[in-house]
Each structure stands twice: as C-alpha cells, then as structure tokens.
Amino acid sequence: MPVIVGAPRSGTTLLRFMLDASSELAIPPETGFLAIADKIKGQGEELRDAFFRAIVNYGEPLQSWPDFEIPEKEFRATLDQITPFNVADGYRAFYRLYAARHDKPRWGDKTPLYCRHLKSIRKVLPEARFVHIIRDGRDVALSLRRMWFSPGSDMETQASYWRDCILAARRAGTGHDDYLEVRYEELIHHTAETRQRICAHVDLTFEEKMLNYYQRAPERLQEHKGISLPDGTVLTREQRLKQQQRTTEPPDPACVFGWKRTMDADERRRFQSVAGDLLNELGYEI
C-alpha cells in the first residue's frame, strides 16, 4: 500500500496522480483519519460504531468524506461484514471500496502530514510502503504561504514547518525497508527513472501511461468538493481545483529551484537561519 507523505506543496499530489494513472492502483483525495487509529476505542459493536462515526465525520468542519463519493450506508454495510471487527480491517474496507469505484484491485494514500505519523500507520497497516517526497524548502515556502492552509507567511515559520515535516518522516522512516525518499527535483527532471524506483518500492508495474498522468488529472480532481473553513468562509470547488492546477499540465522544470529567481536575499537569509542545516544535509545549495 503506497502512502505518499511530505511537507505540503512538495509534489505529493503530482505523485499521487502519477501512481493513480496505473491500471492497478487507486489513490483517494487526502484522508487524514489514519492519524487517529489509536484514538478509536471500544470493543465489538461499540468499536465498529465508533470507527464508522470517526471516519465519516473526520475533520469537521473540513470533512473529507464527501470527496470519496462512497455512500455512508454502503460503507457501514461493508463494516458490518467484518467479524470480529478491528480497526485495521475497517481501514482496509474503506480503501477497498474506493478502489472498487475505479475498478482497480489495489489502493494507496496521499496525505502529506502523515509524515508525522509513520510509526502509528505502520502499526495499524503493516502493508504500508511510505514514499517521502522532498522538495527544496524555499520552493515549498514560496508555494505554501499563498495557501489557506499555510502555517504562516513569514519565512521563519515556513522554514520551521518544512524542517519539522522532513525530520519527522526521516526519524520514523530511515533504516526501515518500508521507507523510500525521493526528490521532487528528480521527479521533474528524471521522471521515468524516478517513477520506476518508486514502482519497485511499492511492487507496482510501471506503465507508460503513468507518464501522462496529467491527462487524467482534471477528471480525478472533480472529486474535490467545496468545504467550509474553520472561520466560516467557504472554499469552493473551483478554488480547490485552482490549488492543483499544475497537476493538470506536464511536469514543468520552471518549478524546480524557482526560489533562485523570486526569493529576495533577506528571505533567503531568514529561511536559512532556521533550516539551513537541513538544506545542507540534503545537498541543496545554500
């Protein structure tokens, strides 16, 4: 089960659509609910009920459930068939239903902030194979700070957020056979070779149509619904689609190291004051 993680705006959606273009594998919009596996308590029917409520209501008011287009009654009926019920098989039932919607036998996940939950996901779903995509943090900052889900607009906050995401995944992943790191820059400049390495990690047959993922992306993005933000404002479907516009186009080399053209000297200095050590460790220019 591929699980794509990384700091937000690192290319996780692009990689999702690349793998999802396979005839074998379906990856839903971001879930988030794997992070609460150890918080779902109970036994028997009590546990089944708690699991169902936790999944279909996850993230209120930013509910993710409508994006999956799985009727709640169908999901509940599938959970009722699990005997005895357990959380791991409950999760597998969700992914199986989603993959079946797309007539595919396998499934995966793409939720960037699962980079903070590798250990707990590994515990509940040992079949998970993590793919951690890393992008130069300065490019991430310039992209992320324009988004509604940005942690803040100043460079120190952006640098700390990027650094924390990368280090959390590396601490939990390094040395484990289920963990693979790839660079966004390699995915753009050496797409086929990088994709083949990822496919080998998740035991997925490489198909040429995966290189043309962007042709299917507009259709796949139609799953994204409008959502109400915590402050009461509404993020429309069109606004959500605009956030992922680049995934509907071929990989753009201009997105690689764009900070060199657009980030001023003061912002570079402020980012490096917080995360320069990690940039250096990863081999990025400083």
Disulfide bonds with the S-S distance in Angstrom:
none
